[in-house]
Amino acid sequence: MGPWRCLLLLLPLLAPALRAQQQQFMEYVERRITLLEERISQWHDQSSRYSTELRDFKNQVLGMLEAAEKEREALRAEAEGAAVRVDRLEREVDYLETQNPAPPCVEVDETLMDKQVATAKQRKNEKYTKLTDCSDTIASVRAMKILKRFGSASGLWTKDAAGNSEKIYVFDGTANDTVYVFPRMREFTLFSATRKAARIKLPYPWVGTGHLVYDGHLYYIRQQGLSFQVIKFNLANKTVVDSSVFPAEEQIPVFGLSPSTYIEVSADEEGLWAIYATKEDEKNMCLAKLDPASLDIEQMWDTPCPRENAEGAFVVCGALHVVYNTRLPSRARVQCVFDVSGTLAPEDASLVYFPKRYGSHASLKYNPRERQIYAWDDGYQIIYRMEMKKKLEV
């Protein structure tokens, strides 16, 4: 019997088994499909629920954002209103602070001025009798500290050169009438705005950068026509105590690199000094000793210190120190020293260098209490700490 014949005889016996296996396979496929459909339905339900929750959360966030925006606008409106009220209050405080009695009317008495000029000329270049035993001179600049940049390129900042006050006085510009007063160095250093500073409005505008705070008074320079006045202003009660026409004829700028400064009022261990220049000797500077009480000129000297390329000057222990530079930014240095007592010869004085970084010094204010200089260099406020030594040791 051939193989094909055997196969034909077995087919009727195998057919039921094949049909049973086929039925089981179809049932298995249907169960898998049903399970897949259930999972798809479950995913669809969850997706719908998540979409609904996301939409509700979005609507909630949008509501919160709208409420936050309304609150921000309300806070901004309140802040603007507060700023307006603060500005109004500052103006009212400034107004109250600057309400002075009528300042004295200073008329130039030609006869009195001629008498003062004649008296000053009689005492010119006389031997100076020292008021103290101060015999120090500057050896070098020990340290330099740049505090900040404030205001315009020209100006001055200083402390009281004679009192114990820690207040910082700032004169921004070479022609203004408002002085900024910071309570301490910390406030001046940390805050760039003038909102933290008190304001003193002067009865007359100043000219130049040669002003000084000394023993609770501000000594500043006012120009009236062709003459210059030294105004003594009491910082406590905001009144003009005294004023005097400076007894010098045909004044010219005292520093070649600071054309707006005609008189530099300086303080040292001996008191007050005035540095100036006139057409009579237009190449060199002149020095005068001031009486801080009456503003009278006690004595005057012609100095050998030239005006050309000079950017500032100060007095230390009765010796005038003139700082020179060039019109291009370079290193400043003291090149001329004139000692009114004759103790220190000009050729024996140390040539002090300033580690300057910017342009030309607009002002250099020596503080005899602290033995340091407050400098204004192209809008930067700098402190120079000085190393001192005895004149006889130079």
C-alpha positions as CSV (number, residue, x, y, z in Angstrom):
1,M,0.0,0.0,0.0
2,G,1.5,3.3,-1.1
3,P,2.0,6.3,1.2
4,W,-0.7,8.4,-0.5
5,R,-3.2,5.7,0.0
6,C,-2.4,5.6,3.7
7,L,-2.7,9.4,4.0
8,L,-6.2,9.3,2.4
9,L,-7.3,6.6,4.9
10,L,-6.0,8.8,7.9
11,L,-7.6,12.1,6.9
12,P,-11.1,11.2,8.1
13,L,-9.6,10.4,11.5
14,L,-7.4,13.6,11.7
15,A,-10.2,16.1,10.6
16,P,-12.0,16.4,14.0
17,A,-8.7,17.0,15.8
18,L,-7.7,19.8,13.4
19,R,-11.1,21.4,13.7
20,A,-10.8,21.4,17.5
21,Q,-7.3,23.0,17.4
22,Q,-8.6,25.7,14.9
23,Q,-11.5,26.4,17.3
24,Q,-9.2,26.8,20.3
25,F,-6.9,29.2,18.3
26,M,-9.8,31.4,17.2
27,E,-11.1,31.6,20.8
28,Y,-7.6,32.5,22.0
29,V,-7.4,35.3,19.4
30,E,-10.8,36.6,20.3
31,R,-9.8,36.7,24.0
32,R,-6.6,38.7,23.2
33,I,-8.6,41.1,21.0
34,T,-11.2,41.6,23.8
35,L,-8.5,42.3,26.3
36,L,-6.8,44.8,24.0
37,E,-10.1,46.6,23.4
38,E,-10.7,46.8,27.2
39,R,-7.2,48.3,27.7
40,I,-7.8,50.8,24.9
41,S,-11.1,51.8,26.4
42,Q,-9.4,52.1,29.8
43,W,-6.6,54.3,28.3
44,H,-9.3,56.4,26.5
45,D,-11.2,57.0,29.8
46,Q,-8.0,57.9,31.6
47,S,-6.9,60.2,28.8
48,S,-10.2,62.0,28.9
49,R,-10.0,62.4,32.6
50,Y,-6.4,63.7,32.5
51,S,-7.4,66.2,29.7
52,T,-10.3,67.4,31.8
53,E,-8.1,67.8,34.9
54,L,-5.4,69.6,32.8
55,R,-8.0,72.0,31.4
56,D,-9.3,72.7,34.8
57,F,-5.8,73.3,36.1
58,K,-5.1,75.6,33.2
59,N,-8.2,77.6,33.9
60,Q,-7.3,77.8,37.6
61,V,-3.7,79.0,36.8
62,L,-5.1,81.6,34.3
63,G,-7.4,82.9,37.0
64,M,-4.5,83.1,39.5
65,L,-2.3,84.9,37.0
66,E,-5.1,87.4,36.3
67,A,-5.5,88.0,40.0
68,A,-1.7,88.3,40.5
69,E,-1.5,90.8,37.6
70,K,-4.3,92.9,39.2
71,E,-2.5,92.8,42.5
72,R,0.8,93.8,40.8
73,E,-0.9,96.8,39.1
74,A,-2.4,97.8,42.4
75,L,1.0,97.5,44.2
76,R,2.6,99.5,41.3
77,A,0.0,102.2,41.7
78,E,0.6,102.3,45.4
79,A,4.4,102.5,44.9
80,E,4.1,105.3,42.4
81,G,1.8,107.1,44.8
82,A,4.3,106.5,47.7
83,A,7.2,107.8,45.5
84,V,5.2,111.0,44.7
85,R,4.5,111.5,48.4
86,V,8.2,110.9,49.2
87,D,9.3,113.4,46.6
88,R,6.8,115.9,47.8
89,L,8.0,115.3,51.4
90,E,11.6,115.7,50.3
91,R,10.8,119.0,48.6
92,E,9.0,120.2,51.7
93,V,12.0,119.2,53.9
94,D,14.3,120.9,51.5
95,Y,12.1,124.0,51.6
96,L,12.1,124.0,55.4
97,E,15.9,123.4,55.6
98,T,16.7,126.2,53.2
99,Q,14.5,128.8,54.8
100,N,17.2,131.2,56.0
101,P,17.0,134.8,57.2
102,A,17.6,137.3,54.5
103,P,21.3,136.9,53.6
104,P,23.4,139.9,54.2
105,C,23.6,142.2,51.2
106,V,27.3,142.3,50.3
107,E,28.2,145.4,48.4
108,V,31.7,145.9,47.2
109,D,33.0,148.9,49.1
110,E,35.8,150.2,46.9
111,T,37.5,152.1,49.7
112,L,37.4,149.2,52.1
113,M,38.7,146.8,49.4
114,D,41.5,149.1,48.5
115,K,42.5,149.3,52.2
116,Q,42.4,145.5,52.5
117,V,44.5,145.1,49.4
118,A,47.1,147.7,50.7
119,T,47.2,146.0,54.1
120,A,47.7,142.6,52.5
121,K,50.4,143.9,50.2
122,Q,52.3,145.4,53.2
123,R,52.5,142.0,54.9
124,K,53.2,140.2,51.7
125,N,56.1,137.8,51.8
126,E,56.8,138.6,55.5
127,K,58.2,135.9,57.8
128,Y,55.5,133.7,59.1
129,T,55.1,133.0,62.7
130,K,53.8,129.4,63.1
131,L,50.7,128.8,65.3
132,T,51.5,125.2,66.1
133,D,54.6,123.0,66.4
134,C,53.6,121.0,63.3
135,S,56.8,120.0,61.5
136,D,55.6,117.1,59.3
137,T,55.7,116.8,55.6
138,I,54.4,114.2,53.1
139,A,56.9,111.4,52.4
140,S,54.7,109.3,50.0
141,V,51.2,108.1,49.2
142,R,50.8,105.1,51.5
143,A,47.6,103.7,50.0
144,M,44.8,104.5,47.5
145,K,41.2,103.6,47.7
146,I,38.6,104.2,44.9
147,L,35.2,104.4,46.6
148,K,32.8,104.9,43.8
149,R,31.8,107.0,40.8
150,F,29.3,109.8,41.5
151,G,28.2,112.9,39.7
152,S,29.9,114.8,36.9
153,A,33.6,114.9,35.9
154,S,34.4,117.9,38.1
155,G,33.4,118.3,41.8
156,L,34.7,117.8,45.3
157,W,33.9,115.7,48.3
158,T,35.2,116.2,51.8
159,K,34.6,115.8,55.6
160,D,34.8,118.6,58.2
161,A,38.6,119.3,58.3
162,A,38.4,120.5,62.0
163,G,35.4,118.9,63.6
164,N,34.6,115.4,64.6
165,S,31.6,114.9,62.3
166,E,31.6,111.8,60.1
167,K,29.3,113.5,57.5
168,I,30.3,113.5,53.9
169,Y,29.8,116.7,51.9
170,V,29.5,116.4,48.1
171,F,29.7,119.3,45.7
172,D,28.7,118.1,42.2
173,G,29.9,120.3,39.4
174,T,31.7,123.6,39.2
175,A,28.6,125.8,39.3
176,N,25.7,124.7,41.5
177,D,23.9,125.7,44.7
178,T,22.9,122.3,46.2
179,V,25.3,120.4,48.5
180,Y,24.6,116.7,49.2
181,V,25.2,115.5,52.8
182,F,25.6,111.8,53.6
183,P,25.5,110.9,57.3
184,R,28.5,108.6,57.1
185,M,31.0,107.1,54.6
186,R,29.0,103.9,54.5
187,E,25.9,105.6,53.2
188,F,27.9,107.5,50.6
189,T,29.7,104.3,49.4
190,L,26.7,101.9,49.3
191,F,24.0,104.1,47.7
192,S,24.5,105.5,44.2
193,A,21.3,107.6,44.3
194,T,21.1,110.9,46.2
195,R,17.8,109.9,47.8
196,K,19.8,108.8,50.9
197,A,21.5,112.3,51.2
198,A,20.2,115.4,52.8
199,R,20.3,118.5,50.6
200,I,21.5,122.0,51.6
201,K,20.5,124.7,49.2
202,L,22.9,127.6,49.4
203,P,21.8,131.3,49.1
204,Y,24.3,131.8,46.3
205,P,25.7,129.4,43.7
206,W,29.4,128.4,44.0
207,V,32.0,128.6,41.3
208,G,34.9,126.2,40.9
209,T,36.0,123.3,43.2
210,G,38.0,125.2,45.9
211,H,35.5,125.0,48.7
212,L,36.0,123.7,52.2
213,V,34.1,122.5,55.3
214,Y,35.8,123.6,58.5
215,D,34.6,123.6,62.1
216,G,30.9,123.4,61.3
217,H,31.0,126.0,58.6
218,L,31.2,125.9,54.8
219,Y,33.6,128.3,53.1
220,Y,32.8,128.5,49.5
221,I,33.6,130.8,46.6
222,R,31.0,133.0,44.9
223,Q,31.7,135.0,41.7
224,Q,30.1,138.5,41.4
225,G,31.1,140.2,38.3
226,L,34.8,140.4,38.1
227,S,35.3,139.9,41.8
228,F,35.2,136.8,44.0
229,Q,33.7,136.5,47.5
230,V,34.4,134.0,50.2
231,I,31.1,133.0,51.8
232,K,31.0,131.6,55.4
233,F,27.9,129.5,55.8
234,N,26.8,127.9,59.1
235,L,25.8,124.3,58.4
236,A,23.9,124.0,61.7
237,N,21.3,126.8,61.2
238,K,21.7,127.1,57.4
239,T,22.6,130.8,57.5
240,V,25.3,133.1,56.0
241,V,27.5,134.1,58.9
242,D,29.9,136.4,57.0
243,S,31.2,137.1,53.5
244,S,34.2,139.0,52.2
245,V,35.4,140.2,48.9
246,F,38.8,138.5,48.3
247,P,41.4,141.3,48.3
248,A,43.2,140.5,45.1
249,E,43.0,142.4,41.8
250,E,42.5,140.9,38.3
251,Q,42.3,137.2,39.4
252,I,42.9,134.4,36.9
253,P,42.3,130.6,37.3
254,V,44.8,129.3,39.9
255,F,45.3,125.9,38.2
256,G,46.1,125.5,34.5
257,L,44.1,122.3,34.2
258,S,41.1,123.6,36.3
259,P,40.0,126.7,34.5
260,S,36.9,127.1,36.7
261,T,38.7,127.4,40.0
262,Y,39.9,130.9,40.9
263,I,40.4,130.4,44.7
264,E,41.3,127.2,46.5
265,V,40.4,127.3,50.2
266,S,42.6,124.7,52.0
267,A,42.9,123.6,55.7
268,D,45.9,122.2,57.5
269,E,47.2,122.0,61.1
270,E,47.7,125.8,61.1
271,G,44.1,126.8,60.0
272,L,42.8,128.2,56.7
273,W,44.6,129.1,53.6
274,A,43.7,130.5,50.2
275,I,45.5,129.7,47.0
276,Y,45.0,132.0,44.1
277,A,46.6,133.8,41.1
278,T,46.5,137.2,39.6
279,K,47.6,138.9,36.3
280,E,50.3,140.7,38.2
281,D,52.3,137.4,38.2
282,E,50.2,135.2,36.0
283,K,52.9,132.5,35.7
284,N,53.0,131.6,39.5
285,M,50.5,131.0,42.3
286,C,50.0,133.1,45.4
287,L,49.2,131.9,48.9
288,A,47.3,133.7,51.7
289,K,46.6,133.0,55.4
290,L,42.9,133.4,56.2
291,D,41.3,134.2,59.5
292,P,38.4,131.7,59.8
293,A,36.4,133.9,62.1
294,S,36.5,137.2,60.2
295,L,37.7,136.0,56.7
296,D,40.4,138.7,56.9
297,I,43.7,138.1,55.0
298,E,46.4,137.8,57.7
299,Q,49.4,137.4,55.4
300,M,50.2,136.8,51.7
301,W,53.1,135.2,49.8
302,D,54.3,135.0,46.2
303,T,55.3,131.4,45.5
304,P,57.6,129.9,42.9
305,C,55.0,127.3,41.9
306,P,53.9,127.7,38.3
307,R,50.2,127.5,37.3
308,E,50.9,125.7,34.0
309,N,49.9,122.0,34.1
310,A,48.8,122.4,37.7
311,E,45.6,120.4,38.6
312,G,45.3,121.0,42.3
313,A,47.1,122.0,45.5
314,F,46.8,121.7,49.3
315,V,48.7,122.9,52.4
316,V,50.3,120.6,55.0
317,C,51.9,122.1,58.1
318,G,52.2,125.5,56.5
319,A,53.7,124.1,53.3
320,L,52.0,124.5,49.9
321,H,52.0,121.3,47.8
322,V,51.1,121.8,44.1
323,V,50.1,118.7,42.0
324,Y,51.0,118.7,38.3
325,N,49.8,116.7,35.4
326,T,49.4,117.0,31.7
327,R,46.3,117.6,29.6
328,L,46.5,114.0,28.5
329,P,45.8,111.5,31.4
330,S,49.0,110.6,33.1
331,R,50.5,110.1,36.5
332,A,50.1,113.1,38.8
333,R,52.8,114.2,41.2
334,V,53.8,117.0,43.6
335,Q,56.5,119.0,41.8
336,C,56.5,122.2,43.8
337,V,56.5,122.7,47.6
338,F,56.6,126.2,49.2
339,D,57.0,126.3,53.0
340,V,56.0,129.7,54.5
341,S,58.1,129.1,57.6
342,G,61.3,128.4,55.6
343,T,61.9,125.1,57.4
344,L,61.6,123.0,54.2
345,A,63.6,124.1,51.2
346,P,61.9,123.4,47.8
347,E,64.8,121.4,46.5
348,D,64.7,119.1,49.7
349,A,61.1,118.2,49.4
350,S,60.0,114.8,48.3
351,L,58.3,114.5,44.9
352,V,55.2,112.7,45.8
353,Y,53.5,110.5,43.1
354,F,49.8,109.8,43.0
355,P,48.8,106.4,41.5
356,K,46.1,108.0,39.5
357,R,44.0,106.0,37.0
358,Y,41.7,108.3,35.1
359,G,41.9,111.9,34.0
360,S,42.9,115.0,35.9
361,H,42.1,115.7,39.5
362,A,39.3,118.2,39.8
363,S,39.9,118.7,43.5
364,L,42.3,117.5,46.3
365,K,41.1,118.2,49.8
366,Y,43.6,117.5,52.6
367,N,42.2,116.5,56.0
368,P,44.6,117.2,58.8
369,R,42.7,115.1,61.3
370,E,43.0,111.9,59.2
371,R,46.2,112.7,57.3
372,Q,44.6,111.7,54.0
373,I,43.3,113.4,50.9
374,Y,39.8,113.3,49.4
375,A,40.2,113.5,45.6
376,W,37.8,113.8,42.7
377,D,39.2,112.3,39.5
378,D,36.9,112.4,36.5
379,G,33.8,111.6,38.6
380,Y,35.6,109.0,40.7
381,Q,35.9,109.6,44.5
382,I,39.3,108.5,45.8
383,I,41.0,108.5,49.2
384,Y,44.8,108.9,49.3
385,R,46.4,107.9,52.7
386,M,49.6,109.8,53.2
387,E,52.9,108.7,54.8
388,M,54.3,111.5,56.8
389,K,57.8,112.3,58.2
390,K,59.6,115.3,59.8
391,K,60.8,118.1,57.6
392,L,64.2,118.0,59.1
393,E,64.5,114.3,58.1
394,V,63.9,115.0,54.4
